[in-house]
Amino acid sequence: MSLDYFESLSRYAVPLDERAIFALSHSTMGLDLYAWLAHRLHCIPKPHRQFISWLVVKEQFGTDDARLRKFREKFMTALRQVHAVYPAMKIELNEQGLFLYTSPPPIVKTGAVITLPAGIRGK
């Protein structure tokens, strides 16, 4: 993990869905892809998209497969599994690579407003 990536994770931490992690626990590529997309997709400035070539994707998630075609088959299997647990992700695929679009994180942050009775409020 590069220092830039670590700092980005620290600065833009996003919660992951435990049910998704459990569902993907049989697939290391699926887990890696889920964590990567969860972190990456909500950081893309609206309404833009980011393009990532297949060669760069292969470098990121590369396996022992020397052939790009074989890697893409494995990647697509993992991507379908990730989409099943993270249906809000927005990705477009073509022969050259992936377009990543701004998407909500897997677990949307919520807030709560707590109203204290008048006698308990700070002075």
GROMACS elastic network, one bead per residue, 0.5 to 0.9 nm:
[ bonds ]
;  ai    aj funct       b0    kb
    1     4     6  0.83603   500
    1     5     6  0.64729   500
    1     6     6  0.65972   500
    2     5     6  0.52604   500
    2     6     6  0.62514   500
    2     7     6  0.86806   500
    3     6     6  0.50480   500
    3     7     6  0.61133   500
    3     8     6  0.85057   500
    4     7     6  0.51834   500
    4     8     6  0.61069   500
    4     9     6  0.86334   500
    5     9     6  0.61473   500
    5    10     6  0.85856   500
    6     9     6  0.50971   500
    6    10     6  0.62098   500
    6    11     6  0.86349   500
    7    11     6  0.60389   500
    7    12     6  0.84268   500
    8    11     6  0.51036   500
    8    12     6  0.58174   500
    8    13     6  0.77962   500
    8    39     6  0.89749   500
    9    12     6  0.53178   500
    9    13     6  0.51908   500
    9    14     6  0.80631   500
    9    39     6  0.73688   500
   10    13     6  0.55151   500
   12    39     6  0.74322   500
   12    43     6  0.79072   500
   13    39     6  0.71016   500
   14    38     6  0.70082   500
   14    39     6  0.60812   500
   14    42     6  0.88180   500
   14   105     6  0.69084   500
   14   106     6  0.82899   500
   14   107     6  0.79367   500
   14   109     6  0.88033   500
   15    38     6  0.82587   500
   15    39     6  0.87696   500
   15   105     6  0.78088   500
   15   106     6  0.74149   500
   15   107     6  0.61875   500
   15   108     6  0.84371   500
   15   109     6  0.84351   500
   16    19     6  0.87698   500
   16    20     6  0.76437   500
   16    21     6  0.75875   500
   16    34     6  0.85862   500
   16    35     6  0.72984   500
   16    38     6  0.72778   500
   16   105     6  0.82058   500
   16   106     6  0.62837   500
   16   107     6  0.64292   500
   17    20     6  0.52416   500
   17    21     6  0.64500   500
   17    22     6  0.87828   500
   17    85     6  0.85881   500
   17    86     6  0.89077   500
   17   106     6  0.64738   500
   17   107     6  0.62824   500
   18    21     6  0.50141   500
   18    22     6  0.61694   500
   18    23     6  0.85619   500
   19    22     6  0.50874   500
   19    23     6  0.61059   500
   19    24     6  0.86088   500
   19    85     6  0.80512   500
   20    24     6  0.60959   500
   20    25     6  0.84011   500
   20    31     6  0.86327   500
   20    34     6  0.83529   500
   20    82     6  0.79899   500
   20    84     6  0.87451   500
   20    85     6  0.53591   500
   20    86     6  0.76374   500
   21    24     6  0.51600   500
   21    25     6  0.58485   500
   21    31     6  0.66308   500
   21    34     6  0.82719   500
   21    85     6  0.87454   500
   22    25     6  0.50842   500
   22    26     6  0.82785   500
   23    26     6  0.75058   500
   23    27     6  0.89179   500
   23    81     6  0.85774   500
   23    85     6  0.76904   500
   24    27     6  0.55190   500
   24    28     6  0.77232   500
   24    29     6  0.88411   500
   24    30     6  0.58750   500
   24    31     6  0.57502   500
   24    34     6  0.84996   500
   24    78     6  0.88163   500
   24    81     6  0.72759   500
   24    82     6  0.74959   500
   24    85     6  0.84599   500
   25    28     6  0.70119   500
   25    30     6  0.79573   500
   25    31     6  0.67284   500
   26    30     6  0.81747   500
   26    31     6  0.84991   500
   27    31     6  0.61923   500
   27    32     6  0.85794   500
   27    78     6  0.74113   500
   28    31     6  0.51382   500
   28    32     6  0.61374   500
   28    33     6  0.84558   500
   28    78     6  0.89042   500
   29    32     6  0.50540   500
   29    33     6  0.58942   500
   29    34     6  0.83952   500
   29    61     6  0.69054   500
   29    63     6  0.89194   500
   29    74     6  0.84954   500
   29    75     6  0.74988   500
   29    78     6  0.62803   500
   29    79     6  0.88542   500
   30    33     6  0.50819   500
   30    34     6  0.59726   500
   30    35     6  0.85759   500
   30    75     6  0.82757   500
   30    77     6  0.84349   500
   30    79     6  0.68537   500
   30    80     6  0.89211   500
   30    81     6  0.67684   500
   30    82     6  0.61343   500
   31    34     6  0.51393   500
   31    35     6  0.62064   500
   31    36     6  0.85170   500
   31    78     6  0.85262   500
   31    82     6  0.79714   500
   32    35     6  0.53055   500
   32    36     6  0.60531   500
   32    37     6  0.85588   500
   32    61     6  0.76760   500
   33    36     6  0.50466   500
   33    37     6  0.59814   500
   33    38     6  0.83505   500
   33    61     6  0.77938   500
   33    75     6  0.87668   500
   33    78     6  0.74895   500
   33    79     6  0.72962   500
   33    82     6  0.72577   500
   34    37     6  0.52938   500
   34    38     6  0.59402   500
   34    39     6  0.85179   500
   34    78     6  0.89297   500
   34    79     6  0.82847   500
   34    82     6  0.57712   500
   34    83     6  0.85713   500
   34    85     6  0.86746   500
   34    86     6  0.77964   500
   35    38     6  0.51545   500
   35    39     6  0.61912   500
   35    40     6  0.84873   500
   36    39     6  0.52993   500
   36    40     6  0.59031   500
   36    41     6  0.83209   500
   37    41     6  0.55052   500
   37    42     6  0.83429   500
   37    89     6  0.76792   500
   37   100     6  0.87019   500
   37   105     6  0.86841   500
   38    41     6  0.59812   500
   38    42     6  0.70154   500
   38    86     6  0.83704   500
   38    89     6  0.81017   500
   38   103     6  0.86528   500
   38   104     6  0.83160   500
   38   105     6  0.55857   500
   38   106     6  0.62128   500
   39    42     6  0.65212   500
   39    43     6  0.71289   500
   39   105     6  0.74513   500
   40    43     6  0.55005   500
   40    44     6  0.68991   500
   40   100     6  0.84808   500
   40   102     6  0.86314   500
   40   103     6  0.89475   500
   40   105     6  0.89928   500
   41    44     6  0.57330   500
   41    89     6  0.72529   500
   41    90     6  0.78590   500
   41   100     6  0.66073   500
   41   101     6  0.63337   500
   41   102     6  0.52296   500
   41   103     6  0.52642   500
   41   104     6  0.72552   500
   41   105     6  0.72954   500
   42    45     6  0.80454   500
   42   101     6  0.83616   500
   42   102     6  0.54453   500
   42   103     6  0.51126   500
   42   104     6  0.54571   500
   42   105     6  0.57419   500
   43    46     6  0.88990   500
   43   102     6  0.69955   500
   43   103     6  0.83731   500
   44    47     6  0.82254   500
   44    48     6  0.68238   500
   44    49     6  0.67026   500
   44    50     6  0.73468   500
   44   100     6  0.80235   500
   44   101     6  0.67726   500
   44   102     6  0.51114   500
   44   103     6  0.80464   500
   45    48     6  0.57838   500
   45    49     6  0.76952   500
   45   101     6  0.87365   500
   45   102     6  0.66507   500
   46    49     6  0.76918   500
   46   101     6  0.81512   500
   46   102     6  0.60797   500
   47   101     6  0.78394   500
   47   102     6  0.70237   500
   48   100     6  0.88396   500
   48   101     6  0.67413   500
   48   102     6  0.71654   500
   49    99     6  0.62733   500
   49   100     6  0.54396   500
   49   102     6  0.67555   500
   50    98     6  0.80190   500
   50    99     6  0.54789   500
   50   100     6  0.50980   500
   50   101     6  0.66815   500
   50   102     6  0.89275   500
   51    97     6  0.70200   500
   51    98     6  0.56309   500
   51   100     6  0.63381   500
   52    55     6  0.82610   500
   52    56     6  0.63814   500
   52    57     6  0.66853   500
   52    96     6  0.83636   500
   52    97     6  0.56455   500
   52    98     6  0.52364   500
   52    99     6  0.64732   500
   52   100     6  0.78298   500
   53    56     6  0.52953   500
   53    57     6  0.62872   500
   53    58     6  0.86083   500
   53    95     6  0.89690   500
   53    96     6  0.56937   500
   53    98     6  0.63065   500
   53    99     6  0.87540   500
   54    58     6  0.59851   500
   54    59     6  0.85444   500
   54    68     6  0.78319   500
   54    72     6  0.78922   500
   54    95     6  0.81413   500
   54    96     6  0.61353   500
   54    98     6  0.71679   500
   55    58     6  0.50267   500
   55    59     6  0.62508   500
   55    60     6  0.86984   500
   55    68     6  0.75991   500
   55    96     6  0.87379   500
   55    97     6  0.79528   500
   56    59     6  0.50051   500
   56    60     6  0.62369   500
   56    61     6  0.86835   500
   56    97     6  0.86244   500
   57    60     6  0.50337   500
   57    61     6  0.60774   500
   57    62     6  0.74131   500
   57    97     6  0.78665   500
   57    98     6  0.84068   500
   58    61     6  0.52119   500
   58    63     6  0.76001   500
   58    68     6  0.74196   500
   58    71     6  0.70031   500
   58    72     6  0.80625   500
   58    75     6  0.86942   500
   59    62     6  0.50089   500
   59    63     6  0.85497   500
   61    71     6  0.89748   500
   61    75     6  0.82590   500
   62    65     6  0.74540   500
   62    66     6  0.89802   500
   62    71     6  0.72877   500
   63    66     6  0.79820   500
   63    71     6  0.69999   500
   64    67     6  0.89647   500
   64    71     6  0.85542   500
   65    68     6  0.72634   500
   65    69     6  0.88130   500
   65    70     6  0.64025   500
   65    71     6  0.59241   500
   66    69     6  0.89039   500
   66    70     6  0.79278   500
   66    71     6  0.78799   500
   67    70     6  0.55235   500
   67    71     6  0.65104   500
   67    72     6  0.88439   500
   68    71     6  0.50287   500
   68    72     6  0.61074   500
   68    73     6  0.87283   500
   69    72     6  0.51674   500
   69    73     6  0.64737   500
   69    74     6  0.89877   500
   70    73     6  0.52141   500
   70    74     6  0.65935   500
   70    75     6  0.86850   500
   71    74     6  0.52420   500
   71    75     6  0.60303   500
   71    76     6  0.85494   500
   72    76     6  0.59354   500
   72    77     6  0.85555   500
   73    76     6  0.52318   500
   73    77     6  0.64223   500
   73    78     6  0.88394   500
   74    77     6  0.51994   500
   74    78     6  0.63790   500
   74    79     6  0.86159   500
   75    78     6  0.51055   500
   75    79     6  0.59881   500
   75    80     6  0.86384   500
   76    80     6  0.61510   500
   76    81     6  0.86126   500
   77    80     6  0.53242   500
   77    81     6  0.64787   500
   77    82     6  0.88131   500
   78    81     6  0.50855   500
   78    82     6  0.61857   500
   78    83     6  0.85986   500
   79    83     6  0.60293   500
   79    84     6  0.86024   500
   80    83     6  0.50572   500
   80    84     6  0.63291   500
   81    84     6  0.52079   500
   81    85     6  0.69028   500
   81    86     6  0.87369   500
   82    85     6  0.53633   500
   82    86     6  0.58375   500
   82    87     6  0.79461   500
   83    88     6  0.78581   500
   83    89     6  0.69628   500
   84    87     6  0.58160   500
   85    88     6  0.89491   500
   85   106     6  0.84410   500
   86    89     6  0.60003   500
   86   105     6  0.86178   500
   86   106     6  0.59413   500
   87    90     6  0.81921   500
   87   106     6  0.84280   500
   88   103     6  0.64757   500
   88   104     6  0.65836   500
   88   105     6  0.79345   500
   88   106     6  0.73033   500
   89   100     6  0.85765   500
   89   101     6  0.79161   500
   89   102     6  0.81560   500
   89   103     6  0.54639   500
   89   104     6  0.71762   500
   89   105     6  0.80364   500
   89   106     6  0.81147   500
   90    99     6  0.85009   500
   90   100     6  0.63948   500
   90   101     6  0.53436   500
   90   102     6  0.69708   500
   90   103     6  0.59087   500
   91    98     6  0.67262   500
   91    99     6  0.56233   500
   91   101     6  0.60362   500
   92    97     6  0.85389   500
   92    98     6  0.57315   500
   92   100     6  0.66807   500
   92   101     6  0.81187   500
   93    96     6  0.79724   500
   93    97     6  0.59575   500
   93    99     6  0.63258   500
   93   100     6  0.89005   500
   94    97     6  0.55180   500
   94    98     6  0.64996   500
   94    99     6  0.82971   500
   95    98     6  0.85756   500
  100   103     6  0.85668   500
  103   106     6  0.88852   500
  104   107     6  0.79720   500
  104   108     6  0.68030   500
  105   108     6  0.57440   500
  105   109     6  0.82415   500
  107   110     6  0.88923   500
  115   118     6  0.89564   500
  115   121     6  0.88284   500
  116   119     6  0.80678   500
  116   120     6  0.61699   500
  116   121     6  0.60016   500
  117   120     6  0.55443   500
  117   121     6  0.65915   500
  118   121     6  0.55469   500
  118   122     6  0.89343   500
  119   122     6  0.85767   500
  120   123     6  0.88284   500
